Amino acid sequence: MTPELKKLTAWAGIIFPALFVITFTLEDFLRPGYNALADFISALSLGPRGWIQITNFILTGALMFVFTRRIAAEFPTGKASRGGLIFLTMIAVLFMVSGPFVMDPAETPVNQGTVHGTIHGILGSLAFLLMPISTFVYLRRFNSDPAWKSFCTWTISLALIITANLVLFTVSSKITQFQIAFAGWLGLIQRALIVPFMLWMFIFGIKLLKRS
């Protein structure tokens, strides 16, 4: 990979997390009747303005996929060179594919769910699961590489935050009694899971840009 291409693909890693978070945050405020504390980010894909979030998913996934090529060039061999890359590539593809498969409205009964809504739920759940896994896999690599030791503190801190919020999100959205208790906070909990991962990716991109 040429130095110019390394810089370009590193920039993709900086742009996609910022693009994703800024876009859905703006939509949080601009979408009439939307409650960011209670509603999932994917709910922004519904309605006349839904194309904005759908496009956000697709562009985020595409740019993340480009960024994984820079990561592959940085870690061609050694710990996490394959496993971590596979997980991040899967997350990128899941983001891209989940865009067109729009979720069902939150009030849709389980037995009336659509195929595209079910697919979106499966893709999202898999992406959420892979987020903390990928950070811990790369933590192992960073810890064994003197050039990346400085990134360990950021990685372990954000990995623990992501993991804790994944557990909280899973419990609060899947177990009936907790669904009732956390009904007004599911949107916030989901954001507390996604934003730290995006921050980790953003910092990862900055470090790779500097190394380009």
NUTI-588940 format. One record per residue: residue in three letters; residue number from 1; x negated, y negated, z of N, C-alpha, C in turn. Coordinates in pm, whole numbers, plus 50000, padded with zeros to 5 digits. Example, Ala and Ser with C-alpha at 12.3 -4.5 7.8 and 13.67 -1.06 7.14 Angstrom:
2
res	n	nc1	nc2	nc3	cac1	cac2	cac3	cc1	cc2	cc3
ALA	1	48681	50569	50780	48770	50450	50780	48680	50330	50780;
SER	2	48715	50225	50708	48633	50106	50714	48710	49997	50787;
//
This chain:
212
res	n	nc1	nc2	nc3	cac1	cac2	cac3	cc1	cc2	cc3
MET	1	49915	50119	50000	50000	50000	50000	49911	49875	50000;
THR	2	49937	49785	49910	49856	49663	49898	49884	49569	50015;
PRO	3	49790	49478	50045	49813	49381	50154	49940	49300	50134;
GLU	4	49968	49262	50010	50089	49183	49981	50215	49263	50012;
LEU	5	50213	49391	49975	50330	49476	50000	50345	49504	50149;
LYS	6	50234	49515	50219	50240	49534	50364	50307	49415	50431;
LYS	7	50273	49294	50387	50335	49174	50444	50484	49170	50411;
LEU	8	50518	49202	50287	50658	49197	50245	50743	49295	50324;
THR	9	50694	49417	50340	50771	49518	50413	50774	49489	50563;
ALA	10	50670	49424	50614	50671	49383	50755	50775	49273	50778;
TRP	11	50787	49183	50683	50888	49078	50693	51029	49137	50697;
ALA	12	51048	49247	50625	51179	49314	50629	51214	49355	50771;
GLY	13	51111	49398	50848	51133	49437	50986	51165	49322	51078;
ILE	14	51126	49204	51041	51159	49084	51118	51297	49031	51080;
ILE	15	51328	49039	50952	51452	48981	50902	51574	49063	50941;
PHE	16	51567	49197	50928	51691	49274	50944	51750	49268	51085;
PRO	17	51672	49276	51193	51736	49266	51325	51793	49127	51351;
ALA	18	51721	49024	51306	51771	48887	51323	51899	48867	51242;
LEU	19	51899	48915	51119	52016	48904	51032	52137	48971	51095;
PHE	20	52117	49092	51144	52229	49168	51199	52290	49099	51321;
VAL	21	52206	49061	51415	52255	49002	51540	52315	48864	51516;
ILE	22	52248	48781	51436	52299	48647	51410	52433	48652	51338;
THR	23	52444	48743	51241	52568	48753	51163	52686	48794	51250;
PHE	24	52669	48902	51328	52785	48945	51407	52814	48847	51521;
THR	25	52713	48775	51570	52736	48676	51675	52817	48558	51621;
LEU	26	52781	48512	51502	52859	48404	51439	53003	48448	51414;
GLU	27	53018	48572	51368	53153	48624	51344	53231	48638	51474;
ASP	28	53160	48668	51584	53227	48675	51714	53304	48546	51743;
PHE	29	53242	48433	51709	53303	48303	51740	53399	48255	51631;
LEU	30	53373	48295	51507	53452	48244	51395	53578	48327	51365;
ARG	31	53580	48451	51411	53692	48539	51378	53811	48512	51470;
PRO	32	53924	48465	51416	54042	48438	51500	54092	48565	51568;
GLY	33	54119	48554	51698	54175	48666	51773	54076	48773	51811;
TYR	34	53950	48755	51779	53849	48856	51811	53790	48829	51949;
ASN	35	53775	48934	52028	53720	48922	52164	53590	49002	52172;
ALA	36	53478	48932	52170	53348	48999	52167	53321	49081	52293;
LEU	37	53385	49045	52405	53365	49121	52528	53430	49259	52521;
ALA	38	53543	49267	52453	53620	49392	52451	53610	49467	52319;
ASP	39	53592	49396	52208	53600	49460	52076	53463	49504	52025;
PHE	40	53461	49619	51956	53338	49670	51898	53291	49580	51783;
ILE	41	53162	49583	51759	53106	49507	51646	53169	49554	51515;
SER	42	53191	49684	51504	53248	49740	51381	53388	49688	51351;
ALA	43	53458	49639	51455	53592	49584	51434	53587	49459	51347;
LEU	44	53469	49398	51335	53454	49282	51248	53466	49320	51100;
SER	45	53459	49450	51071	53473	49496	50932	53619	49502	50889;
LEU	46	53711	49482	50982	53853	49488	50951	53905	49350	50908;
GLY	47	54010	49349	50830	54075	49224	50792	54013	49156	50671;
PRO	48	54066	49040	50633	54020	48969	50512	53873	48930	50515;
ARG	49	53819	48904	50635	53678	48866	50646	53587	48987	50671;
GLY	50	53646	49105	50663	53571	49225	50695	53450	49248	50605;
TRP	51	53454	49196	50483	53343	49216	50389	53211	49160	50444;
ILE	52	53221	49060	50533	53099	49000	50588	53024	49102	50673;
GLN	53	53095	49169	50764	53029	49268	50849	52992	49394	50771;
ILE	54	53074	49431	50674	53040	49546	50590	52908	49520	50519;
THR	55	52895	49401	50462	52771	49362	50394	52656	49357	50494;
ASN	56	52685	49310	50615	52583	49303	50719	52527	49442	50750;
PHE	57	52615	49540	50761	52570	49678	50785	52480	49727	50671;
ILE	58	52524	49705	50548	52451	49756	50432	52314	49689	50418;
LEU	59	52311	49557	50428	52184	49485	50416	52088	49520	50530;
THR	60	52142	49532	50650	52059	49569	50764	51994	49705	50742;
GLY	61	52074	49802	50698	52021	49935	50673	51918	49937	50562;
ALA	62	51945	49860	50455	51853	49857	50341	51719	49795	50381;
LEU	63	51723	49684	50455	51600	49619	50498	51525	49703	50600;
MET	64	51599	49771	50685	51534	49859	50782	51464	49974	50710;
PHE	65	51526	50025	50607	51463	50133	50528	51333	50083	50466;
VAL	66	51334	49961	50414	51211	49903	50358	51105	49892	50466;
PHE	67	51146	49851	50586	51052	49836	50696	50989	49969	50736;
THR	68	51065	50077	50726	51009	50208	50761	50892	50245	50670;
ARG	69	50889	50191	50549	50775	50218	50460	50648	50152	50514;
ARG	70	50663	50035	50577	50547	49969	50638	50500	50048	50760;
ILE	71	50594	50100	50836	50559	50182	50952	50485	50308	50907;
ALA	72	50532	50367	50799	50468	50488	50746	50324	50459	50705;
ALA	73	50301	50341	50649	50165	50304	50607	50075	50279	50727;
GLU	74	50133	50230	50837	50056	50200	50958	50018	50327	51033;
PHE	75	50109	50425	51033	50086	50550	51107	50097	50670	51012;
PRO	76	50001	50688	50924	50009	50799	50828	49988	50936	50891;
THR	77	49915	50940	51002	49889	51067	51070	49892	51045	51221;
GLY	78	49892	51156	51295	49887	51146	51440	50023	51154	51505;
LYS	79	50025	51132	51638	50147	51141	51716	50254	51045	51662;
ALA	80	50375	51097	51649	50493	51018	51606	50488	50973	51461;
SER	81	50384	51012	51388	50373	50967	51249	50487	51020	51163;
ARG	82	50539	51136	51197	50649	51193	51120	50781	51186	51195;
GLY	83	50781	51230	51321	50906	51232	51397	50969	51095	51413;
GLY	84	50891	50998	51457	50944	50863	51475	50993	50803	51346;
LEU	85	50919	50826	51239	50957	50772	51109	51089	50833	51060;
ILE	86	51105	50963	51083	51230	51029	51043	51348	50970	51117;
PHE	87	51333	50948	51248	51443	50894	51327	51481	50753	51281;
LEU	88	51381	50667	51258	51410	50530	51215	51470	50528	51075;
THR	89	51423	50616	50989	51480	50624	50854	51625	50669	50860;
MET	90	51653	50763	50948	51792	50809	50964	51881	50696	51013;
ILE	91	51832	50617	51109	51911	50504	51158	51940	50406	51044;
ALA	92	51840	50379	50962	51857	50287	50849	51965	50338	50755;
VAL	93	51961	50466	50722	52060	50525	50632	52199	50523	50696;
LEU	94	52205	50552	50825	52334	50550	50895	52397	50411	50893;
PHE	95	52316	50307	50908	52367	50170	50899	52423	50144	50760;
MET	96	52349	50181	50659	52393	50157	50521	52525	50227	50491;
VAL	97	52533	50353	50529	52651	50434	50496	52772	50392	50580;
SER	98	52748	50350	50705	52861	50315	50792	52933	50189	50747;
GLY	99	52867	50107	50666	52931	49985	50618	53059	50010	50541;
PRO	100	53054	50088	50431	53175	50114	50352	53280	50197	50426;
PHE	101	53236	50282	50520	53330	50365	50596	53377	50286	50718;
VAL	102	53478	50204	50696	53526	50111	50799	53597	50185	50912;
MET	103	53574	50140	51034	53640	50201	51149	53791	50176	51146;
ASP	104	53865	50260	51217	54008	50238	51234	54029	50133	51342;
PRO	105	54141	50060	51337	54171	49966	51445	54171	50037	51579;
ALA	106	54130	49968	51683	54115	50028	51816	54243	50093	51867;
GLU	107	54357	50039	51828	54484	50091	51880	54535	50212	51803;
THR	108	54462	50260	51703	54506	50374	51623	54506	50502	51707;
PRO	109	54619	50575	51713	54623	50702	51789	54523	50802	51730;
VAL	110	54469	50887	51815	54368	50983	51772	54418	51071	51658;
ASN	111	54543	51115	51667	54597	51206	51564	54636	51134	51436;
GLN	112	54617	51002	51432	54648	50926	51311	54523	50860	51251;
GLY	113	54408	50901	51298	54284	50844	51248	54258	50881	51103;
THR	114	54195	50790	51030	54165	50814	50889	54030	50886	50874;
VAL	115	54006	50937	50755	53880	51005	50727	53764	50906	50738;
HIS	116	53782	50787	50679	53673	50689	50682	53646	50640	50824;
GLY	117	53752	50628	50905	53733	50587	51043	53659	50693	51124;
THR	118	53693	50819	51100	53626	50930	51169	53479	50936	51130;
ILE	119	53452	50921	51001	53313	50922	50954	53234	50808	51017;
HIS	120	53295	50690	51023	53227	50575	51083	53192	50604	51229;
GLY	121	53284	50665	51301	53259	50697	51441	53144	50795	51459;
ILE	122	53139	50895	51372	53031	50994	51379	52897	50930	51346;
LEU	123	52894	50848	51241	52770	50782	51200	52720	50689	51309;
GLY	124	52812	50614	51369	52773	50521	51474	52719	50592	51596;
SER	125	52786	50700	51636	52741	50776	51753	52601	50833	51732;
LEU	126	52575	50883	51612	52444	50939	51581	52336	50830	51583;
ALA	127	52369	50712	51527	52274	50600	51526	52241	50556	51668;
PHE	128	52344	50547	51753	52321	50506	51892	52231	50606	51965;
LEU	129	52253	50736	51940	52173	50840	52005	52026	50831	51962;
LEU	130	52003	50801	51835	51867	50798	51783	51789	50674	51825;
MET	131	51859	50569	51867	51790	50446	51906	51694	50467	52023;
PRO	132	51740	50519	52138	51645	50539	52248	51544	50649	52217;
ILE	133	51585	50752	52143	51493	50860	52109	51374	50807	52030;
SER	134	51403	50722	51931	51296	50669	51847	51200	50581	51926;
THR	135	51253	50503	52020	51165	50416	52099	51073	50499	52188;
PHE	136	51124	50605	52248	51041	50689	52333	50937	50768	52252;
VAL	137	50975	50808	52131	50880	50879	52045	50762	50787	52011;
TYR	138	50792	50663	51975	50684	50569	51942	50606	50524	52065;
LEU	139	50669	50526	52181	50597	50494	52304	50480	50591	52322;
ARG	140	50504	50715	52293	50398	50817	52303	50282	50783	52209;
ARG	141	50315	50736	52090	50211	50700	51994	50135	50575	52040;
PHE	142	50208	50474	52082	50145	50349	52124	50052	50371	52242;
ASN	143	50093	50460	52332	50014	50485	52453	49881	50554	52423;
SER	144	49874	50621	52307	49752	50692	52272	49666	50616	52171;
ASP	145	49712	50498	52132	49642	50419	52030	49599	50285	52090;
PRO	146	49468	50262	52107	49419	50136	52167	49472	50011	52097;
ALA	147	49493	50019	51967	49540	49903	51891	49685	49868	51924;
TRP	148	49759	49964	51983	49901	49943	52010	49936	49949	52159;
LYS	149	49835	49961	52244	49859	49969	52388	49941	49851	52440;
SER	150	49915	49734	52384	49982	49613	52432	50132	49615	52408;
PHE	151	50178	49702	52317	50320	49710	52284	50393	49808	52375;
CYS	152	50319	49879	52459	50380	49980	52546	50477	49920	52647;
THR	153	50441	49806	52706	50527	49745	52808	50661	49705	52750;
TRP	154	50657	49639	52635	50781	49603	52566	50863	49727	52535;
THR	155	50796	49830	52484	50865	49950	52439	50931	50025	52553;
ILE	156	50859	50047	52662	50918	50122	52774	51031	50042	52839;
SER	157	51014	49911	52851	51119	49828	52911	51247	49832	52830;
LEU	158	51234	49811	52699	51353	49810	52613	51410	49951	52596;
ALA	159	51324	50052	52596	51373	50190	52584	51460	50227	52703;
LEU	160	51421	50185	52823	51500	50214	52942	51633	50139	52941;
ILE	161	51630	50014	52894	51754	49936	52883	51849	50000	52782;
ILE	162	51795	50039	52668	51876	50103	52564	51937	50232	52616;
THR	163	51856	50313	52682	51904	50441	52734	52014	50423	52838;
ALA	164	51992	50330	52931	52092	50306	53036	52224	50260	52976;
ASN	165	52217	50173	52878	52340	50123	52816	52405	50226	52724;
LEU	166	52325	50317	52668	52384	50426	52590	52467	50516	52680;
VAL	167	52413	50549	52798	52487	50632	52893	52614	50561	52937;
LEU	168	52602	50433	52970	52719	50356	53014	52822	50346	52902;
PHE	169	52777	50321	52780	52869	50308	52667	52940	50441	52640;
THR	170	52866	50551	52646	52926	50682	52620	53032	50715	52724;
VAL	171	52997	50692	52850	53092	50722	52958	53215	50633	52949;
SER	172	53194	50504	52927	53305	50409	52928	53394	50418	52805;
SER	173	53344	50477	52697	53425	50485	52574	53482	50624	52548;
LYS	174	53432	50727	52620	53475	50865	52592	53556	50929	52705;
ILE	175	53534	50886	52828	53604	50946	52942	53724	50858	52980;
THR	176	53841	50919	52981	53967	50845	52993	53970	50747	53110;
GLN	177	53937	50794	53231	53948	50705	53347	53853	50587	53338;
PHE	178	53736	50610	53274	53641	50501	53258	53684	50409	53142;
GLN	179	53751	50466	53042	53802	50384	52932	53897	50277	52986;
ILE	180	53979	50316	53080	54074	50221	53139	54000	50114	53219;
ALA	181	53902	50156	53297	53830	50063	53383	53745	49964	53304;
PHE	182	53687	50011	53192	53596	49927	53115	53657	49876	52984;
ALA	183	53787	49888	52969	53852	49851	52843	53820	49709	52799;
GLY	184	53808	49619	52893	53783	49479	52858	53637	49445	52839;
TRP	185	53549	49546	52850	53405	49520	52845	53330	49608	52746;
LEU	186	53400	49687	52670	53335	49780	52578	53251	49710	52472;
GLY	187	53298	49595	52425	53223	49519	52326	53091	49469	52382;
LEU	188	53094	49422	52505	52973	49373	52570	52874	49486	52594;
ILE	189	52925	49602	52640	52838	49716	52666	52772	49764	52537;
GLN	190	52849	49767	52429	52792	49808	52300	52682	49713	52256;
ARG	191	52704	49586	52273	52602	49487	52237	52477	49500	52324;
ALA	192	52497	49536	52451	52384	49556	52542	52301	49677	52503;
LEU	193	52359	49765	52423	52286	49880	52369	52214	49844	52240;
ILE	194	52282	49774	52152	52228	49746	52019	52124	49634	52018;
VAL	195	52151	49526	52088	52062	49409	52084	51921	49441	52133;
PRO	196	51902	49514	52243	51764	49548	52283	51690	49631	52178;
PHE	197	51761	49720	52109	51697	49797	52002	51654	49704	51889;
MET	198	51742	49611	51853	51708	49516	51748	51592	49426	51790;
LEU	199	51586	49392	51918	51474	49312	51967	51343	49391	51956;
TRP	200	51349	49519	51989	51231	49605	51977	51184	49612	51831;
MET	201	51277	49626	51741	51242	49631	51600	51184	49497	51553;
PHE	202	51239	49388	51602	51192	49254	51566	51047	49234	51610;
ILE	203	51017	49272	51734	50880	49258	51785	50786	49353	51711;
PHE	204	50834	49472	51680	50758	49570	51602	50720	49508	51467;
GLY	205	50817	49441	51404	50792	49377	51276	50689	49266	51284;
ILE	206	50695	49187	51391	50598	49078	51409	50456	49135	51424;
LYS	207	50444	49242	51503	50312	49300	51524	50256	49358	51394;
LEU	208	50342	49421	51316	50295	49476	51188	50262	49367	51088;
LEU	209	50333	49255	51094	50300	49143	51007	50161	49088	51041;
LYS	210	50133	49077	51171	50001	49030	51214	49891	49125	51170;
ARG	211	49922	49255	51166	49824	49355	51127	49815	49370	50975;
SER	212	49893	49291	50904	49891	49299	50758	49789	49203	50699;
//
